[in-house]
Amino acid sequence: MPKVVFQQKDKEIIVDEESNNLTILEIAQKNGIEIEGSCEGSLACSTCHIIVDNEWYDKLDEPSWDEEDMLDLATGLTITSRLGCQITLTDRLDGLKVALPVSHNDVRLNKKKY
């Protein structure tokens, strides 16, 4: 049973997940952790932006070009920023540590329509 550790503001939330193959976004939403995911994991926004702990970043698969493109829309971007909808928890990632950014901004969602 893999677990993921969410750092949110000044608290740490540890979630033991019963099944593999859920994304970090799905796990967070399932457990009441404040992460938006406006596009519901379809890689069309950056509202599930997370910051992966330095020790874990290199253990993840490389982000796709599409993910990197969406990350350009996120505020508070770091060298270990990823989209939660693109990381699937597996036994290999048991203990993964991620932090939620202090604020979220998705340029695409904030554009005014004329």
Buried (B, 14 or more C-beta within 10 A) or exposed (E): EBBBBBBBEEEEBEBEBEEBEBBBBBBBBEBEBEBBBBBEBEBBBBBBBBBBBEEBBEEBEEBEEEBEEBBEBBEEBBEBBBBBBBBBBEEEBBEBBBBBBEEBBBEEBEEEEE
